[in-house]
Amino acid sequence: MTAKEYLNQARQLERRIWALLDRQRKYHEMGAWRASYEGAVGPEAMRALERELDRRITEYVDKVREIEGAIDRVEDGQYRDVLKYRYLNGWNWQRISDRMHFSQDWLWHMHARALAQVVVPE
């Protein structure tokens, strides 16, 4: 696994959580719309979904902590900032550029150097 793939894991987990939250919202809306519905939106389905959400959120928090540790081991502070803004905050390059006052070309250069310093756990 490359450093980039490793760092992107938190964002992938976050997308899965949002998908589950969207499904939960839809189930609630369906249940409110038709309170007598006893299909997939029944109480057991909601409890199962909530357990899955709890599990995914715990997995996400653990992964973010792990990734933060890997980023914190990068020596250069600006490199760490680029990685945190990009992979933990999910910012686009323009927003990072505005915050750090560097051109996007320079950020991409810094990003490549920062990725080279990330130690990916086995």
C-alpha positions in Angstrom: 0.0 0.0 0.0 1.3 3.4 -0.9 1.4 6.3 1.6 -1.3 8.1 -0.4 -3.6 5.0 -0.3 -2.9 4.6 3.4 -3.8 8.3 4.2 -6.9 8.1 2.1 -8.4 5.3 4.2 -9.9 7.8 6.7 -11.7 9.6 3.9 -13.0 6.3 2.5 -14.4 5.3 6.0 -15.9 8.7 6.4 -17.8 8.3 3.0 -19.2 5.0 4.2 -20.4 6.5 7.4 -22.2 9.3 5.5 -23.8 6.7 3.3 -25.1 4.9 6.4 -26.3 8.1 8.0 -28.2 8.9 4.8 -29.8 5.5 4.9 -30.7 6.0 8.5 -32.3 9.4 7.7 -34.3 7.8 4.9 -35.5 5.0 7.2 -36.6 7.6 9.7 -38.5 9.5 7.1 -40.2 6.3 5.8 -41.1 5.3 9.3 -42.6 8.8 10.0 -44.5 8.8 6.7 -46.0 5.3 7.3 -45.8 4.4 11.0 -47.5 1.1 10.4 -44.8 -0.1 7.9 -43.4 -3.4 9.1 -40.8 -4.1 6.4 -37.1 -3.2 6.3 -37.7 -0.1 8.3 -38.9 -1.9 11.3 -37.3 -1.5 14.8 -34.8 -4.4 14.3 -33.6 -2.9 11.0 -33.1 0.4 12.7 -31.2 -1.2 15.6 -29.0 -3.1 13.1 -28.2 0.0 11.2 -27.4 1.9 14.4 -25.0 -0.9 15.5 -23.3 -0.8 12.1 -23.0 3.0 12.4 -21.4 2.7 15.9 -19.0 0.1 14.6 -18.0 2.2 11.5 -17.6 5.4 13.6 -15.3 3.5 16.1 -13.3 2.2 13.1 -13.1 5.7 11.6 -11.9 7.3 14.9 -9.2 4.6 15.4 -8.0 5.0 11.8 -7.9 8.8 12.1 -5.8 8.5 15.3 -3.5 6.0 13.5 -3.1 8.3 10.5 -2.5 11.4 12.7 0.3 9.5 14.4 1.9 8.7 11.1 1.6 12.3 9.9 3.0 13.6 13.2 6.1 11.5 12.6 6.9 13.6 9.4 9.7 15.9 10.3 8.8 19.1 8.6 5.9 21.0 10.1 4.7 22.4 6.8 4.7 19.0 5.3 2.6 17.8 8.2 0.2 20.7 7.7 -0.3 19.8 4.0 -1.0 16.2 4.9 -3.4 17.0 7.6 -5.3 19.6 5.6 -5.6 17.2 2.6 -6.2 13.8 4.3 -7.8 14.6 7.6 -9.7 17.8 6.8 -10.4 16.7 3.2 -9.5 20.2 1.9 -9.0 20.7 -1.8 -5.7 22.2 -3.1 -7.1 25.7 -3.6 -8.2 25.9 0.1 -4.8 24.6 1.3 -3.0 27.1 -1.0 -5.1 29.9 0.4 -4.4 28.9 4.0 -0.7 28.3 3.6 0.0 31.1 1.1 1.8 28.8 -1.4 1.1 28.2 -5.0 -0.6 24.9 -5.9 2.4 23.8 -7.8 4.6 24.3 -4.7 2.0 22.5 -2.6 2.1 19.5 -4.9 5.9 19.5 -4.6 5.6 19.6 -0.8 3.0 16.9 -0.9 5.2 14.6 -2.8 8.0 15.1 -0.4 5.7 14.7 2.6 4.3 11.4 1.2 7.9 10.1 0.9 8.3 10.6 4.7 5.1 8.8 5.7 5.8 5.4 7.2 3.0 3.0 6.2 2.2 0.3 8.9 2.4 -3.2 7.6 
